[in-house]
Amino acid sequence: MYKSILKPLFFLKKPEDAHHFTFDLTKLTFNLPIINSIVKSTFKFEDPKLEREVFGLKFKNPVGLAAGFDKDAKLIDEMAMLGFGFIEIGTLTPKPQEGNPRPRLFRLPQDEALINRMGFNNGGVLAAVERLKKRKSDVIVGGNIGKNKVTPNENAVDDYLICLETLHPYVDYFVVNVSSPNTPNLRDLQEKEPLKQLLQAVKSANDRKPNPKPILLKIAPDLTDGQLDDIVEIVQETCIDGVIATNTTIDRSKLSSPKNEVEAIGAGGVSGKVLAKRSTEVIRYLHQRSKGAFPIIGVGGIFCAQDAIEKLEAGASLIQVYSGMIYEGPALIKRIKKGLLAHFSR
């Protein structure tokens, strides 16, 4: 139904308009008693063999919703109905910000890809907390945190600490995002010394809490092997709990869409099928170089169960989807879980 009816209708709208329309429609319909029952019965699929314990948290299944879809924690309960094992909100910043000017989200249907330059648009961490206080589901929630655009890099740590402090009672794990290509100079924080200082500060603040939460680092797929070696060293030195690999890529060499069409879109990070191979390579490299010393959440180009299996076999402990759900629909989550169960039950 999604691919034959809903997707063509959604794709008639501009991508960001379709996103907001989908949010409003989901919020309206999923909470109607009859629709609620239909959604839960349609998408429910759990099995003890799918359960995972990673960085001290127990996940019902290893399939999560990547950050960027529900930035402001508006659809936690509704997304939980689709069968996700965990949901990552954000990227959240201390102050609300509009993000980059529109248009800033683009589809490349020929590649089953998206290009975005959203720029950490969000309503701010305090607004997200108010919604988190009201959530009803027990799904695991991660908080992806970043810095405001106006905050210079030398003061970036302050923004991350504000987000950590504000969100701490309401999320189950944190993700330090320094890998978005859409906030000016943000990726400079991935350099070895600035990154180490940032993670040490976040880790120290977290460790002082009565109930410390796992701290993860989200990295770009465009890092060299040398930079990935630095990531392994930094993760081990700072004793953070894991890595999310990967964010969107600035590499467009794998796209088959017309070059003039891609160039007309302008700047932005690419996600979707073209990211699958590289993100898996990064997962495998980190896992092998670290000898499996820390958990990895694999994200990038997961459109079917086999894509998820490849990432798990490369060394990921959990996986996340985003673009795959846009192109394949919400039934993708159940199909992945069924595929994983069949594969690992052999």
C-alpha distance (Angstrom), angle and dihedral (degrees) to the residues before:
residue distance angle dihedral
M1 . . .
Y2 3.79 . .
K3 3.81 97.3 .
S4 3.81 95.2 39.4
I5 3.82 100.9 41.2
L6 3.81 117.1 5.5
K7 3.79 100.2 39.8
P8 3.84 94.8 53.1
L9 3.81 88.9 49.5
F10 3.80 93.3 47.9
F11 3.80 90.9 46.5
L12 3.81 90.3 57.4
K13 3.80 86.5 69.5
K14 3.78 125.7 70.0
P15 3.82 108.3 -92.1
E16 3.79 98.0 -108.9
D17 3.81 92.1 43.1
A18 3.81 88.9 50.9
H19 3.80 89.7 50.3
H20 3.80 93.4 53.9
F21 3.82 91.9 42.4
T22 3.81 89.9 52.7
F23 3.82 90.5 49.6
D24 3.80 92.5 51.3
L25 3.80 92.7 45.0
T26 3.79 92.5 48.1
K27 3.81 93.1 48.1
L28 3.79 90.8 49.1
T29 3.80 100.2 44.5
F30 3.80 106.3 31.3
N31 3.80 91.0 63.0
L32 3.81 95.1 53.7
P33 3.82 106.6 104.1
I34 3.82 97.1 -123.8
I35 3.81 95.1 42.5
N36 3.79 90.1 44.5
S37 3.81 91.0 56.4
I38 3.81 92.8 45.4
V39 3.81 93.2 49.8
K40 3.80 93.2 48.0
S41 3.81 93.6 47.6
T42 3.81 92.8 44.4
F43 3.79 97.9 49.8
K44 3.79 102.6 29.1
F45 3.80 111.9 115.4
E46 3.76 121.6 143.6
D47 3.78 134.3 153.0
P48 3.81 131.5 177.2
K49 3.81 88.3 -121.4
L50 3.81 89.1 64.7
E51 3.80 93.6 56.7
R52 3.78 118.2 110.8
E53 3.79 135.1 -171.6
V54 3.78 110.0 -152.2
F55 3.84 128.9 166.7
G56 3.81 88.4 -10.0
L57 3.81 96.3 -54.2
K58 3.80 125.7 112.4
F59 3.80 113.3 -134.2
K60 3.83 121.7 -164.3
N61 3.78 87.7 -144.6
P62 3.83 136.3 -8.7
V63 3.82 97.9 -112.6
G64 3.79 114.9 103.2
L65 3.79 138.5 175.1
A66 3.80 110.4 -113.5
A67 3.79 123.2 -127.3
G68 3.78 116.3 -91.2
F69 3.79 98.3 51.3
D70 3.81 98.2 76.9
K71 3.78 99.6 21.0
D72 3.79 95.9 162.9
A73 3.83 101.3 39.6
K74 3.80 92.1 -110.5
L75 3.82 97.8 137.0
I76 3.80 106.8 33.1
D77 3.81 95.8 126.3
E78 3.80 93.8 40.9
M79 3.81 94.0 49.5
A80 3.80 89.5 47.4
M81 3.82 87.6 60.4
L82 3.82 88.7 62.6
G83 3.79 90.3 64.8
F84 3.79 104.2 -103.6
G85 3.78 115.1 161.4
F86 3.81 89.8 -146.7
I87 3.79 139.8 -0.9
E88 3.78 126.7 -145.0
I89 3.79 117.5 -153.6
G90 3.79 127.1 -161.5
T91 2.87 153.5 -12.2
L92 3.81 82.0 -128.9
T93 3.80 124.8 -175.9
P94 3.82 130.1 -165.6
K95 3.80 94.2 -108.4
P96 3.81 126.9 37.2
Q97 3.78 113.4 -101.6
E98 3.78 134.9 -174.8
G99 3.77 95.8 -138.9
N100 3.78 122.9 -146.1
P101 3.82 123.3 -22.2
R102 3.79 118.5 -85.1
P103 2.95 137.8 -71.0
R104 3.79 90.6 55.9
L105 3.81 104.8 137.4
F106 3.80 122.2 65.3
R107 3.79 137.5 177.1
L108 3.79 125.6 -138.1
P109 3.83 100.2 -169.4
Q110 3.80 93.4 177.9
D111 3.81 88.6 62.4
E112 3.80 95.9 31.0
A113 3.77 85.1 -125.2
L114 3.79 140.7 128.8
I115 3.79 130.9 -144.0
N116 3.79 117.1 -156.5
R117 3.76 137.4 176.3
M118 3.80 96.4 173.5
G119 3.81 94.4 148.7
F120 3.82 100.5 -144.7
N121 3.80 93.9 -60.7
N122 3.81 106.3 -175.4
G123 3.77 142.6 135.2
G124 3.79 93.7 -111.8
V125 3.77 131.9 -97.2
L126 3.82 96.6 -81.7
A127 3.82 93.1 58.3
A128 3.81 90.4 49.5
V129 3.80 90.9 51.6
E130 3.80 91.2 55.3
R131 3.81 89.4 56.2
L132 3.79 93.4 44.4
K133 3.80 89.5 55.2
K134 3.81 88.8 61.5
R135 3.80 100.4 45.8
K136 3.79 117.2 121.5
S137 3.80 105.5 -167.6
D138 3.79 123.4 87.2
V139 3.81 94.0 -139.0
I140 3.80 114.8 138.8
V141 3.81 110.7 -101.2
G142 3.79 126.3 -159.5
G143 3.79 124.0 -160.3
N144 3.80 115.0 -140.2
I145 3.81 108.3 -160.1
G146 3.78 135.1 -167.9
K147 3.77 144.4 157.2
N148 3.78 130.1 -86.4
K149 3.78 115.8 -102.8
V150 3.82 92.1 -118.7
T151 3.80 92.7 53.9
P152 3.82 111.0 97.1
N153 3.79 116.6 -129.7
E154 3.80 92.1 -111.8
N155 3.83 87.9 63.6
A156 3.80 96.3 37.6
V157 3.80 94.1 107.7
D158 3.82 89.7 64.6
D159 3.82 91.2 59.7
Y160 3.79 93.2 49.1
L161 3.80 91.1 49.0
I162 3.81 92.2 49.8
C163 3.80 89.9 53.1
L164 3.80 91.8 46.4
E165 3.79 92.6 50.2
T166 3.81 94.6 46.3
L167 3.80 98.0 43.7
H168 3.79 99.2 37.2
P169 3.83 99.4 99.1
Y170 3.81 93.1 45.6
V171 3.81 108.2 47.6
D172 3.79 133.4 57.6
Y173 3.80 99.5 -140.6
F174 3.80 139.6 5.4
V175 3.78 132.5 -130.2
V176 3.80 120.3 -157.9
N177 3.79 104.9 -148.0
V178 3.81 114.9 -158.0
S179 3.80 95.3 141.6
S180 3.79 106.9 77.1
P181 3.82 110.3 118.2
N182 3.82 91.5 -153.7
T183 3.81 102.7 73.1
P184 3.82 112.0 73.2
N185 3.83 113.2 -105.0
L186 3.82 92.9 -7.4
R187 3.80 93.0 124.2
D188 3.81 88.9 57.6
L189 3.80 84.5 76.4
Q190 3.81 88.1 68.1
E191 3.79 89.3 71.2
K192 3.78 111.4 110.8
E193 3.81 104.5 -105.5
P194 3.83 99.3 37.9
L195 3.79 90.2 46.3
K196 3.79 93.6 48.6
Q197 3.81 91.6 50.2
L198 3.81 92.1 47.7
L199 3.80 94.5 49.0
Q200 3.80 92.7 45.0
A201 3.79 90.3 53.5
V202 3.81 93.4 47.9
K203 3.80 92.3 44.5
S204 3.81 92.7 49.2
A205 3.80 92.7 49.9
N206 3.80 90.6 47.5
D207 3.81 93.4 48.0
R208 3.79 90.7 55.6
K209 3.80 89.9 62.1
P210 3.83 119.4 97.6
N211 3.81 88.3 -124.6
P212 3.84 109.6 31.0
K213 3.80 116.4 -157.8
P214 3.82 126.8 -143.6
I215 3.82 112.7 -90.0
L216 3.81 118.8 -148.0
L217 3.78 132.8 -177.4
K218 3.82 122.1 -138.2
I219 3.79 113.2 -148.9
A220 3.79 137.1 -168.6
P221 3.81 123.2 -109.4
D222 3.81 90.0 -133.1
L223 3.81 96.6 74.1
T224 3.79 119.0 119.5
D225 3.80 122.1 -122.9
G226 3.81 88.3 -102.2
Q227 3.78 91.0 54.1
L228 3.80 90.5 47.4
D229 3.80 88.5 52.7
D230 3.81 86.9 54.5
I231 3.82 89.6 50.8
V232 3.81 90.9 54.0
E233 3.80 90.4 49.3
I234 3.81 93.5 46.4
V235 3.80 94.0 48.3
Q236 3.78 90.4 51.8
E237 3.82 94.9 43.4
T238 3.81 95.0 48.0
C239 3.83 93.1 39.9
I240 3.79 93.8 -135.7
D241 3.78 115.2 162.3
G242 3.80 106.0 -114.1
V243 3.80 152.5 -43.2
I244 3.80 135.7 -97.5
A245 3.80 110.9 -143.8
T246 2.94 116.1 -138.9
N247 3.79 146.3 17.2
T248 3.82 122.1 -179.5
T249 3.80 121.2 -58.1
I250 3.79 131.7 -123.6
D251 3.82 89.3 -153.7
R252 3.81 111.1 105.5
S253 3.79 98.4 171.3
K254 3.83 93.1 104.8
L255 3.80 95.1 54.7
S256 3.81 117.6 110.7
S257 3.81 95.4 -168.4
P258 3.83 114.5 111.7
K259 3.78 109.6 -73.7
N260 3.80 93.8 -132.3
E261 3.81 90.1 53.1
V262 3.81 91.9 51.8
E263 3.80 93.1 45.2
A264 3.81 90.7 50.0
I265 3.81 89.6 58.6
G266 3.78 91.7 60.8
A267 3.79 127.8 -161.5
G268 3.78 124.4 3.8
G269 3.78 146.0 106.1
V270 3.80 120.8 -81.6
S271 3.80 122.5 -133.8
G272 3.80 132.4 171.1
K273 3.78 135.8 63.6
V274 3.80 94.7 -20.9
L275 3.80 89.3 64.0
A276 3.81 95.4 54.5
K277 3.80 99.3 88.2
R278 3.80 96.8 43.9
S279 3.79 95.6 46.0
T280 3.80 89.8 50.8
E281 3.80 90.0 49.6
V282 3.80 90.2 53.0
I283 3.81 91.4 48.9
R284 3.80 91.7 50.1
Y285 3.81 92.8 46.7
L286 3.81 94.0 49.7
H287 3.79 92.4 45.0
Q288 3.79 94.0 49.5
R289 3.81 96.8 42.0
S290 3.79 92.3 48.3
K291 3.81 92.7 41.2
G292 3.79 87.9 -127.3
A293 3.81 92.1 -57.7
F294 3.82 94.5 148.7
P295 3.82 137.5 23.7
I296 3.79 120.7 -99.4
I297 3.80 127.5 -155.5
G298 3.79 108.2 -149.7
V299 3.79 119.9 -145.4
G300 3.79 133.0 162.5
G301 3.79 131.7 87.9
I302 3.80 100.0 0.4
F303 3.81 106.2 158.9
C304 3.81 101.6 148.2
A305 3.79 142.8 13.6
Q306 3.81 92.3 -89.2
D307 3.82 90.5 57.9
A308 3.80 89.2 53.4
I309 3.81 92.2 46.7
E310 3.81 91.0 52.9
K311 3.79 91.3 54.5
L312 3.79 93.5 46.4
E313 3.80 91.6 48.2
A314 3.82 89.5 48.4
G315 3.79 88.9 59.8
A316 3.80 108.6 -81.1
S317 3.80 118.0 137.1
L318 3.81 94.7 -163.3
I319 3.81 135.5 11.3
Q320 3.81 136.5 -146.5
V321 3.80 133.0 -154.3
Y322 3.80 133.7 -157.5
S323 3.81 117.2 137.6
G324 3.81 90.2 35.9
M325 3.80 89.6 61.1
I326 3.81 90.9 50.4
Y327 3.81 91.8 54.7
E328 3.82 100.3 31.4
G329 3.79 102.0 32.2
P330 3.81 132.3 -128.6
A331 3.82 92.9 -60.3
L332 3.82 85.4 75.2
I333 3.80 90.7 81.9
K334 3.80 93.7 58.1
R335 3.82 92.2 43.4
I336 3.79 91.1 52.8
K337 3.80 92.2 49.1
K338 3.80 92.1 48.6
G339 3.80 90.3 48.2
L340 3.79 92.6 49.0
L341 3.79 92.1 48.7
A342 3.81 91.8 50.2
H343 3.81 92.2 46.4
F344 3.78 98.2 47.4
S345 3.81 93.6 40.6
R346 3.79 92.1 63.4
